[in-house]
């Protein structure tokens, strides 16, 4: 269970989309406080999912080969296959040749770029509720669902399960916490460096999503098949 949760938490914390959005939140007016709300909402989602699973299992993992245990493994297998399929879909779409844009498409692209600039400037009017909603919306729910199928095995009669669950929540939030603390203790340097980080991640967003989905999907699929057949 621990290794599965560790890998999923790493995939969640390195997801480029939430990080890029979080940098925008930090760059807004009172960004540190908006960032704190974002992180709290992010953590609340993770805790809520874990609590729901533990409420269902009663804090005791179902016996091997029992219907609940088999159902959890089947769900993990389905999520793994889904992540592999999604990663492969994005890889094929990325490698497909693109037609040169027509005049109308060029105009739409320019309008989209202008709209993005307006959105970035509009973050100054972001409310705490908006920051919280953004955290919920950008949560990588596929990875969180995969984590839920692993939490089914948590045994709350052992301290290691508490530590594993706590570590999962912290590691899955580590990139956001690092950016928040960096902004608090070095606000001048943080602004420029986080902006460069966001630009770099925008350029490498697609490969990161593809590799993350394929690696975690293959791991979940292989691990689930092994446990179902052993």
C-alpha positions in Angstrom: 0.0 0.0 0.0 2.8 2.4 1.0 4.6 2.2 -2.4 1.4 2.6 -4.4 0.4 5.7 -2.4 3.9 7.1 -2.7 3.9 6.8 -6.5 0.4 8.2 -6.9 1.3 11.2 -4.6 4.4 12.0 -6.7 2.2 11.9 -9.8 -0.3 14.3 -8.2 2.2 16.8 -6.9 4.0 16.9 -10.3 0.9 17.4 -12.3 1.7 20.6 -14.3 -1.8 22.1 -14.6 -2.4 22.7 -10.8 1.1 24.1 -10.4 0.6 26.6 -13.3 -2.8 27.7 -11.9 -1.3 28.0 -8.4 1.5 30.3 -9.7 -1.3 32.5 -11.1 -3.0 32.5 -7.8 0.2 33.5 -6.0 0.7 36.4 -8.5 -2.7 37.9 -7.7 -3.5 40.5 -5.1 -3.0 39.0 -1.6 -1.7 36.0 -3.4 -0.2 34.4 -0.3 -3.7 34.2 1.3 -5.3 33.1 -1.9 -2.7 30.4 -2.2 -3.3 29.2 1.4 -7.0 28.9 0.6 -6.1 26.9 -2.6 -3.9 24.6 -0.6 -6.5 24.1 2.2 -9.2 23.2 -0.4 -6.7 20.9 -2.2 -6.0 19.1 1.1 -9.7 19.0 2.0 -10.4 17.0 -1.2 -7.7 14.5 -0.4 -8.9 14.1 3.2 -12.5 13.8 2.2 -11.8 11.0 -0.2 -9.6 9.1 2.3 -12.3 9.6 5.0 -15.0 8.3 2.8 -13.0 5.2 2.0 -12.2 4.6 5.6 -15.8 5.1 6.6 -16.8 2.5 4.1 -14.1 -0.1 5.3 -14.4 0.8 9.0 -10.6 1.2 9.1 -10.1 -2.5 8.5 -9.0 -3.9 5.1 -11.3 -6.5 3.6 -10.0 -10.0 3.6 -8.1 -11.1 0.4 -10.3 -12.6 -2.3 -13.4 -11.1 -0.6 -15.9 -9.3 -2.9 -14.9 -5.8 -1.6 -11.2 -6.6 -2.0 -11.7 -7.9 -5.5 -13.9 -4.9 -6.4 -11.2 -2.5 -5.2 -8.6 -4.3 -7.3 -10.9 -4.3 -10.3 -11.5 -0.6 -9.9 -7.7 0.0 -9.7 -7.2 -2.1 -12.8 -9.8 -0.1 -14.7 -8.3 3.2 -13.6 -4.8 2.0 -14.6 -6.1 1.0 -18.1 -7.9 4.3 -18.4 -4.7 6.2 -17.6 -2.7 4.2 -20.1 -5.4 4.8 -22.7 -5.5 8.5 -22.0 -1.8 8.9 -22.1 -1.6 7.0 -25.4 -4.4 9.1 -26.8 -2.5 12.4 -25.9 0.7 10.9 -27.3 -0.9 10.1 -30.6 -2.6 13.5 -30.8 0.6 15.2 -30.0 2.5 13.3 -32.8 -0.2 13.8 -35.4 0.7 16.3 -38.2 -1.0 19.6 -37.8 -2.5 21.5 -40.7 -1.2 25.0 -41.2 -3.8 27.4 -39.7 -6.0 29.3 -42.1 -6.5 33.0 -41.8 -9.6 32.5 -39.6 -7.7 30.1 -37.4 -4.9 32.5 -37.0 -7.4 35.2 -35.9 -8.9 32.8 -33.4 -5.4 31.9 -32.1 -4.6 35.6 -31.6 -7.9 36.2 -29.9 -7.2 33.2 -27.6 -3.8 34.6 -26.7 -5.4 38.0 -25.9 -8.0 36.2 -23.7 -5.3 34.4 -21.8 -3.5 37.6 -21.1 -6.8 39.1 -19.9 -7.3 36.1 -17.6 -3.8 36.5 -16.1 -4.5 40.2 -15.4 -7.9 39.3 -14.0 -6.4 37.1 -11.2 -6.1 40.4 -9.2 -9.9 40.1 -8.7 -9.8 36.5 -7.6 -11.8 35.8 -4.4 -10.9 33.2 -1.8 -13.9 31.2 -2.9 -12.6 31.3 -6.5 -9.2 30.0 -5.4 -10.9 27.2 -3.4 -13.1 26.3 -6.4 -10.1 26.3 -8.7 -8.3 23.8 -6.4 -11.2 21.4 -6.5 -11.7 21.7 -10.2 -8.0 21.1 -11.0 -7.6 18.2 -8.6 -6.3 15.2 -10.8 -9.4 13.1 -9.9 -8.2 10.1 -11.9 -5.1 9.8 -9.7 -7.1 10.6 -6.5 -9.5 7.8 -7.5 -6.6 5.4 -7.9 -5.4 6.4 -4.4 -8.8 5.6 -3.1 -8.6 2.1 -4.3 -5.3 1.7 -2.5 -6.6 3.3 0.8 -9.1 0.4 1.0 -6.1 -1.7 2.3 -5.4 0.8 5.2 -5.5 -0.8 8.6 -6.1 1.8 11.2 -5.0 -0.6 14.0 -1.4 0.0 12.9 0.5 3.3 13.2 2.1 2.8 9.8 -1.2 3.2 8.1 -1.7 6.6 9.7 1.8 7.6 8.7 1.2 6.4 5.1 -2.0 8.4 4.8 -0.5 11.5 6.3 2.5 11.2 4.1 0.4 10.8 1.0 -1.5 14.0 1.7 1.7 16.0 2.4 3.6 14.6 -0.6 0.6 15.2 -2.9 0.6 18.8 -1.8 4.4 19.2 -1.7 4.8 21.3 -4.8 2.1 23.7 -3.8 3.5 24.0 -0.2 7.0 24.7 -1.6 5.7 27.5 -3.9 3.7 29.0 -1.0 6.6 29.0 1.5 9.0 30.3 -1.1 6.6 33.2 -1.8 6.2 33.9 1.9 10.0 33.9 2.8 11.4 35.3 -0.5 8.6 37.3 -2.2 10.9 39.3 -4.5 12.8 36.3 -5.9 9.8 34.0 -5.9 7.8 36.1 -8.3 10.4 36.0 -11.1 11.4 32.4 -10.6 7.8 31.0 -10.3 7.0 32.9 -13.5 9.9 31.2 -15.3 8.8 27.9 -13.8 5.3 28.4 -15.2 6.7 29.2 -18.6 8.9 26.2 -18.6 6.0 23.9 -17.5 3.7 25.3 -20.2 6.3 24.3 -22.8 6.7 20.8 -21.3 3.1 20.3 -20.1 2.1 17.7 -22.7 5.1 15.4 -22.3 4.8 15.5 -18.5 1.1 14.5 -18.7 1.7 11.8 -21.2 4.7 10.3 -19.2 2.9 10.5 -15.9 -0.3 8.9 -17.2 1.6 6.1 -18.9 3.9 5.3 -16.0 1.3 5.3 -13.3 -1.3 3.6 -15.5 1.1 0.8 -16.3 2.1 0.4 -12.7 -1.5 0.2 -11.5 -2.5 -2.2 -14.3 0.4 -4.6 -13.7 0.1 -4.4 -9.9 -3.7 -5.1 -10.1 -3.3 -8.0 -12.5 -0.6 -9.5 -10.2 -2.8 -9.3 -7.1 -5.9 -10.6 -8.9 -4.1 -13.6 -10.2 -1.8 -14.5 -7.4 
